[in-house]
Amino acid sequence: MYQLPKNHNYGVNPCEGCLDKQREIDRLKEENQRLKSALRYRERKREDGPFGSSTPSSQIPFKPNSSKENKSKMGGARRGHKGHGRSSVSEQQAERIERICVGSNCPHCGSPLSDKGTRSRTVIDLDPVEVKKILYRLERKLCAGCGTSLQAQAPGVLPRAMLGNQLLTEILESHYLTGVSLGRLCANYQINIGTVIDTLHRVAALFEPLIKPLIADYRNCWVRHADETRWRTDGESGYCWLFCSPSVSLYLFRQTRSASVAREVLGVSELSGYLVVDRYQGYNKAPCLLQYCLAHLMREVEDLAREYPAEEEVQLFTSTLIPLLAQAQHLRQQAISDHQYYDRAQEVKEKIMDVNKKPALNPGIRRIQDIFLDNEARLYHWAEDRRVPAENNYAERELRPTVIARKVSFGSQSEEGARTRSILMSVLHTLRKRVKHPKRKIKEVLDYLAGGSREKIYEKMFEQDSS
């Protein structure tokens, strides 16, 4: 019987059964790699928390003890730092000058003492804060001509309010700027918490007309920041939104995390300048250019390095990209000229883009590369304008006291309480950015409102201090 010649093309196997086996092997390999990746992700999530490197300390499942290296570190300034010493106060800066006498005779031998002049010593002290209960006798008179009844007004107190403006100023500053809880303040001042809460609601109603001008100021800023964190209101989950710049802080407490909140502040008309945010989609329709935070991306790259510690491709990719992202974030603060900055920024930008355009086999690398490639128009504005930071640390630092307040107070107890907190925090935190003595300004504005005036409250609140 005639036999067909053998096929010497060893690169092709015509056997259908072998081809099916190879297909099954490839499928199983791919499934095995996918399952290993999912298992590593779950293990990392169990150890590091739900958000990897971005997980807040309160949600980290396990916090290891400090390493020996960290324990051996000494606090304070670095070695060789000369320090600044204690600054003295001149006669023009001192609120009070007192001459303290020694006496005329020596306390040891009783001999007369001769004058050797004086030595100045600067001391910073505080007058004791005492809550006083004042009973005003408001004089009332009747006009004999027209029959009008007149009554004197209590000084330094809002109409129908029980708390004086000075005490109210202390409460506003301590609670909304310093973060002291209302319960502790009421215990210290020995006042009823219901009275304080009712007064704060009324002050918020008086300050509410300031919010629209502050939103307009925020829209006019060239560089804006935004971030959000969880906040419970009346036991229900919600969010605290922060929209801030070097001159404005806007706090919005809402039950939703939808883009409608960002639209409420930013509007729909096109704005100049930039908005620095993380990659949350609620900001994607902002009517201005977006700069994504590179710090968030760097954490994801660091998580990738921990997820694949034994894969050479991943370690090479992360060890190249992480220093570049760190350099992009620190470049803006370096003491170099604008010309040098833009040259270095362009160089770093091109290196970051080259790293993310190189072909990769690992799915984790491809996922990171896709983020950079898909969002290229929102990642490199810092290289074009030095005023634009490459990270959103400004908003995160400003939002941190609110996170602490959430842990202390467990959120707001009512919708009205959230509204009051939104108005007062927006006004007071903006005020702290614009004037040198915010407490003094709060007292001035409260006295102004106590007199019955409501006009030009924005100018009265945010005009610069005279000293």
Order of alpha helices (4+ residues) and beta strands (2+ residues): alpha-alpha-beta-beta-alpha-alpha-alpha-alpha-beta-beta-beta-alpha-beta-beta-alpha-alpha-alpha-alpha-alpha-alpha-alpha-alpha
